[in-house]
Amino acid sequence: MSKKILVACGAGIATSTVVCNKVEQLVKDNNIDAEVIQCKIAEVKSKQEGADLIVSTTILPTKYDIPAIIATGYITGINMKALDQKILDELNK
């Protein structure tokens, strides 16, 4: 079954592009069928229906109906393996 992942940052441009690429590579490397959608944090609420996971580079302004993971580790390079595992664990539920 295909997963839908929303990757969000403040403006939907710079940091989310980095994270989007990391998440796309992660799902590919782990043979997970997933659609990765890049968006602005302000768009997440309207796009969350049908999505399985939010991966954000910024603090989330609200609670969502689906799990959300803060992915600053992909930007800083700190604890990236743990972040990979957290995302995989969520997608494999």
C-alpha positions as YAML, in Angstrom:
chain: A
units: angstrom
residues:
- id: 1
  name: MET
  ca: [0.00, 0.00, 0.00]
- id: 2
  name: SER
  ca: [1.40, 3.38, -0.98]
- id: 3
  name: LYS
  ca: [2.22, 5.91, 1.73]
- id: 4
  name: LYS
  ca: [1.79, 9.67, 1.42]
- id: 5
  name: ILE
  ca: [4.35, 11.87, 3.18]
- id: 6
  name: LEU
  ca: [4.08, 15.64, 3.49]
- id: 7
  name: VAL
  ca: [7.44, 17.43, 3.78]
- id: 8
  name: ALA
  ca: [6.98, 20.96, 5.06]
- id: 9
  name: CYS
  ca: [9.04, 24.01, 5.93]
- id: 10
  name: GLY
  ca: [8.21, 27.64, 6.58]
- id: 11
  name: ALA
  ca: [8.27, 28.75, 2.95]
- id: 12
  name: GLY
  ca: [8.12, 25.38, 1.17]
- id: 13
  name: ILE
  ca: [11.38, 26.02, -0.67]
- id: 14
  name: ALA
  ca: [14.88, 25.71, 0.79]
- id: 15
  name: THR
  ca: [15.01, 23.37, 3.77]
- id: 16
  name: SER
  ca: [12.07, 21.26, 2.64]
- id: 17
  name: THR
  ca: [13.91, 20.55, -0.63]
- id: 18
  name: VAL
  ca: [16.84, 19.09, 1.33]
- id: 19
  name: VAL
  ca: [14.51, 17.06, 3.56]
- id: 20
  name: CYS
  ca: [12.34, 16.01, 0.61]
- id: 21
  name: ASN
  ca: [15.39, 14.55, -1.15]
- id: 22
  name: LYS
  ca: [16.46, 12.71, 2.03]
- id: 23
  name: VAL
  ca: [12.99, 11.24, 2.61]
- id: 24
  name: GLU
  ca: [12.65, 10.21, -1.06]
- id: 25
  name: GLN
  ca: [16.02, 8.43, -0.87]
- id: 26
  name: LEU
  ca: [15.10, 6.82, 2.46]
- id: 27
  name: VAL
  ca: [11.85, 5.31, 1.18]
- id: 28
  name: LYS
  ca: [13.55, 4.19, -2.04]
- id: 29
  name: ASP
  ca: [16.42, 2.53, -0.15]
- id: 30
  name: ASN
  ca: [13.90, 0.70, 2.04]
- id: 31
  name: ASN
  ca: [11.57, -0.35, -0.79]
- id: 32
  name: ILE
  ca: [8.65, 1.65, 0.58]
- id: 33
  name: ASP
  ca: [6.10, 2.74, -1.99]
- id: 34
  name: ALA
  ca: [5.56, 6.38, -1.05]
- id: 35
  name: GLU
  ca: [4.58, 9.69, -2.55]
- id: 36
  name: VAL
  ca: [6.58, 12.58, -1.06]
- id: 37
  name: ILE
  ca: [4.88, 15.96, -1.32]
- id: 38
  name: GLN
  ca: [6.74, 19.19, -0.61]
- id: 39
  name: CYS
  ca: [4.67, 22.05, 0.82]
- id: 40
  name: LYS
  ca: [4.58, 25.09, 3.09]
- id: 41
  name: ILE
  ca: [3.77, 24.51, 6.75]
- id: 42
  name: ALA
  ca: [0.63, 26.64, 6.25]
- id: 43
  name: GLU
  ca: [-0.62, 24.14, 3.64]
- id: 44
  name: VAL
  ca: [-0.25, 21.02, 5.78]
- id: 45
  name: LYS
  ca: [-3.65, 21.24, 7.48]
- id: 46
  name: SER
  ca: [-5.47, 21.28, 4.12]
- id: 47
  name: LYS
  ca: [-3.26, 18.52, 2.65]
- id: 48
  name: GLN
  ca: [-3.19, 16.11, 5.60]
- id: 49
  name: GLU
  ca: [-6.25, 14.12, 4.53]
- id: 50
  name: GLY
  ca: [-5.06, 10.86, 3.02]
- id: 51
  name: ALA
  ca: [-1.49, 11.47, 4.14]
- id: 52
  name: ASP
  ca: [0.32, 9.11, 6.51]
- id: 53
  name: LEU
  ca: [3.08, 11.31, 7.92]
- id: 54
  name: ILE
  ca: [4.26, 14.91, 8.20]
- id: 55
  name: VAL
  ca: [8.01, 15.54, 8.13]
- id: 56
  name: SER
  ca: [8.71, 19.15, 9.03]
- id: 57
  name: THR
  ca: [11.81, 21.33, 9.29]
- id: 58
  name: THR
  ca: [10.04, 23.81, 11.55]
- id: 59
  name: ILE
  ca: [8.01, 23.74, 14.74]
- id: 60
  name: LEU
  ca: [4.45, 22.79, 13.87]
- id: 61
  name: PRO
  ca: [1.95, 25.57, 14.58]
- id: 62
  name: THR
  ca: [-0.88, 23.20, 15.45]
- id: 63
  name: LYS
  ca: [-1.78, 19.55, 16.08]
- id: 64
  name: TYR
  ca: [-2.61, 17.38, 13.10]
- id: 65
  name: ASP
  ca: [-4.65, 14.22, 12.60]
- id: 66
  name: ILE
  ca: [-1.58, 12.28, 11.48]
- id: 67
  name: PRO
  ca: [1.87, 11.73, 13.06]
- id: 68
  name: ALA
  ca: [4.44, 14.49, 12.62]
- id: 69
  name: ILE
  ca: [8.22, 14.28, 12.89]
- id: 70
  name: ILE
  ca: [10.52, 17.30, 13.18]
- id: 71
  name: ALA
  ca: [13.43, 16.65, 10.80]
- id: 72
  name: THR
  ca: [15.97, 19.33, 11.68]
- id: 73
  name: GLY
  ca: [18.55, 16.52, 11.91]
- id: 74
  name: TYR
  ca: [18.62, 16.38, 8.11]
- id: 75
  name: ILE
  ca: [19.56, 20.07, 8.04]
- id: 76
  name: THR
  ca: [22.10, 19.98, 10.88]
- id: 77
  name: GLY
  ca: [23.48, 16.53, 10.07]
- id: 78
  name: ILE
  ca: [23.00, 15.49, 13.72]
- id: 79
  name: ASN
  ca: [21.32, 12.16, 14.57]
- id: 80
  name: MET
  ca: [20.35, 11.48, 10.96]
- id: 81
  name: LYS
  ca: [20.33, 7.68, 11.43]
- id: 82
  name: ALA
  ca: [17.95, 8.00, 14.40]
- id: 83
  name: LEU
  ca: [15.74, 10.29, 12.33]
- id: 84
  name: ASP
  ca: [15.76, 7.80, 9.43]
- id: 85
  name: GLN
  ca: [14.67, 5.07, 11.86]
- id: 86
  name: LYS
  ca: [11.92, 7.21, 13.37]
- id: 87
  name: ILE
  ca: [10.47, 7.88, 9.91]
- id: 88
  name: LEU
  ca: [10.74, 4.21, 8.90]
- id: 89
  name: ASP
  ca: [9.10, 3.09, 12.15]
- id: 90
  name: GLU
  ca: [6.18, 5.43, 11.52]
- id: 91
  name: LEU
  ca: [5.76, 4.30, 7.90]
- id: 92
  name: ASN
  ca: [5.90, 0.61, 8.83]
- id: 93
  name: LYS
  ca: [3.06, 0.82, 11.38]
...
